[in-house]
Amino acid sequence: TPATTGTFDMYWIAVHPAFQGRGIAQALDQTAVDFVRERGGYLLIAETSGQPGYDRTRAFYEKQGYGRLAEIPDYYKPGDALVIFGKRVS
């Protein structure tokens, strides 16, 4: 992330529905963590929507050890919040 010393943004982890439930998303997340760690980073940020259709996405981040850091109401559009998750990388 520009102007930080070790924060990285992960924009998307996406797995085709036909391949979900096979551990692919967890492997992609681990690859992102390894990428950050190898570059001396310490914080990985993931953003998603607050819409009900993103319930599984938010649950995924929590299961992977991300903490919910912030929520900005009406970010994407009225009624659609931005939810920011973060995970410390050691």
C-alpha positions as CSV (number, residue, x, y, z in Angstrom):
1,T,0.0,0.0,0.0
2,P,1.5,3.4,-0.9
3,A,2.9,5.4,1.9
4,T,3.1,2.4,4.3
5,T,6.2,0.4,5.4
6,G,4.6,-3.0,5.4
7,T,0.9,-3.0,4.7
8,F,-0.4,-4.9,1.7
9,D,-3.8,-4.8,0.1
10,M,-5.4,-8.0,-1.2
11,Y,-8.1,-7.0,-3.7
12,W,-9.8,-10.3,-4.4
13,I,-9.7,-14.0,-3.8
14,A,-12.1,-15.7,-6.2
15,V,-12.7,-19.3,-6.9
16,H,-15.1,-20.5,-9.6
17,P,-18.2,-22.0,-8.0
18,A,-17.6,-25.4,-9.5
19,F,-14.3,-25.6,-7.6
20,Q,-15.3,-24.1,-4.2
21,G,-15.0,-26.2,-1.1
22,R,-11.7,-27.7,-2.1
23,G,-9.3,-25.6,-0.1
24,I,-8.3,-23.4,-3.1
25,A,-9.3,-20.1,-1.5
26,Q,-7.3,-21.1,1.7
27,A,-4.3,-21.9,-0.5
28,L,-4.6,-18.5,-2.3
29,D,-4.8,-16.7,1.0
30,Q,-1.7,-18.5,2.3
31,T,0.1,-17.6,-0.9
32,A,-0.8,-13.9,-0.2
33,V,0.4,-14.2,3.4
34,D,3.7,-15.8,2.2
35,F,4.1,-13.0,-0.4
36,V,3.7,-10.3,2.2
37,R,6.0,-12.1,4.7
38,E,8.7,-12.6,2.1
39,R,8.7,-8.9,1.4
40,G,9.0,-7.9,5.1
41,G,5.3,-6.9,5.3
42,Y,3.3,-7.1,8.5
43,L,-0.3,-6.4,7.7
44,L,-2.6,-7.8,5.0
45,I,-5.8,-5.9,4.3
46,A,-8.9,-7.3,2.6
47,E,-12.0,-5.3,1.7
48,T,-15.5,-6.6,0.8
49,S,-19.1,-5.6,0.7
50,G,-21.5,-5.6,3.6
51,Q,-24.3,-7.0,1.4
52,P,-25.9,-10.3,2.5
53,G,-24.6,-11.8,-0.7
54,Y,-21.1,-11.5,0.8
55,D,-21.8,-13.3,4.0
56,R,-19.7,-16.2,2.9
57,T,-16.9,-13.9,1.9
58,R,-16.8,-12.2,5.3
59,A,-17.0,-15.6,7.1
60,F,-14.1,-16.8,5.0
61,Y,-11.9,-13.9,6.0
62,E,-12.8,-14.4,9.7
63,K,-12.0,-18.2,9.4
64,Q,-8.6,-17.3,7.9
65,G,-7.7,-15.2,11.0
66,Y,-8.6,-11.7,9.7
67,G,-10.1,-9.3,12.2
68,R,-12.9,-6.9,11.2
69,L,-11.2,-3.5,11.4
70,A,-13.8,-1.1,10.1
71,E,-17.1,-0.6,8.3
72,I,-18.0,2.4,6.2
73,P,-21.8,2.6,5.6
74,D,-23.0,3.4,2.1
75,Y,-19.6,3.1,0.6
76,Y,-20.4,1.3,-2.6
77,K,-23.9,2.6,-2.8
78,P,-26.7,3.5,-0.3
79,G,-27.2,0.4,1.9
80,D,-23.9,-1.2,0.8
81,A,-21.1,-0.8,3.3
82,L,-17.4,-1.4,2.8
83,V,-16.1,-3.9,5.4
84,I,-12.4,-3.9,6.0
85,F,-10.6,-6.9,7.4
86,G,-6.9,-7.2,8.4
87,K,-4.5,-9.9,9.4
88,R,-1.1,-9.6,11.1
89,V,1.6,-11.4,9.2
90,S,4.5,-12.5,11.4
